[in-house]
Amino acid sequence: MYYVVMTDKFMSGGGRSKGKINKLILPCATYEEAIVVAQNAKDRPEMKYINIASKKPYYSPNRYMVSWHERGDYRTWYRTDRPFKKQKVGGGGVRAT
């Protein structure tokens, strides 16, 4: 079992995370799956400090708001087609003169 761990900068410090750092943890069955999830996390600008852990992570509830999400809850994060990657607009085509 592997765990992809990241800090959600958008959710940190507000709402239920007031005064805390919001950590998102996504368990993965294989290392290859963890690499896919980590790459998808890197494609999201609000996710920082993305790591793959081989041991179940623990964060102090005094400092962190931890959210665990299973594959069924966050299916898009496990997709191999990089669903969060921003597509380049324009460029590379034929220009009219």
Stockholm file with secondary structure:
# STOCKHOLM 1.0

chainA/1-97         MYYVVMTDKFMSGGGRSKGKINKLILPCATYEEAIVVAQNAKDRPEMKYINIASKKPYYSPNRYMVSWHERGDYRTWYRTDRPFKKQKVGGGGVRAT
#=GR chainA/1-97 SS CEEEEEEETTTTBSGGGBTSEEEEEEEESSHHHHHHHHHHHHTSTTEEEEEEESSCCCCCTTTEEEEECCTTTCGGGGCTTCTTCCCCCSCSSCCCC
#=GC SS_cons        CEEEEEEETTTTBSGGGBTSEEEEEEEESSHHHHHHHHHHHHTSTTEEEEEEESSCCCCCTTTEEEEECCTTTCGGGGCTTCTTCCCCCSCSSCCCC
//
